[in-house]
Amino acid sequence: MPEQEPVWSLLRRRDVGERIRAARLHRRLTQEQLAHLIGIDRRSIHRYETARRDPTLSMLLLIADALDVSLSVLVSSSLELDLRNAKRDERPAG
């Protein structure tokens, strides 16, 4: 019988997913656009953002680079996500 994942692990995965989503939206990117930038499919981005799957460290580094944020923005344990110094995408929305 498989062991059940600890609650803290589920909460942590959810927090990371929410941070990925917030940073992606801050850059005004769709899941599809982010996925294309890092060479994966959109479903993987969706699974990370909805806490269905843990991104590996190498994937987190790719995501952080594509979103032009530091890795610490995505994995920080602070309560608030500070994107004040993160660059916004300058392309017009549409």
C-alpha positions, 0 to 999 in steps of 0.5 A: 500500500503506497504511503500517503503524502504529508499535508505539508508537502501538498501545501508546499506544492500548492504554494509553488503552483500559485507562485508560478501562475502569479508570475506567469500572469504578471508577465501576461503569458498564457500557459501555452506560451510559457510551455513553448518557451521552456519546451514542454506541453501546456498540460504540464504547466497546468499540472504544476499550477494546480498542484497535481505534479511537482516540478523538478528543480531543473524545471523550476529553473527553466520556468524562473528563467522564462518568467524572468524571476529568481528561483526564490520568487517561485519557492520562497516560504514568505506569505506574499509574492513580491513581483515589484521588480519583475519585468512585465511583458511589453507586448500588447495584450491580445 
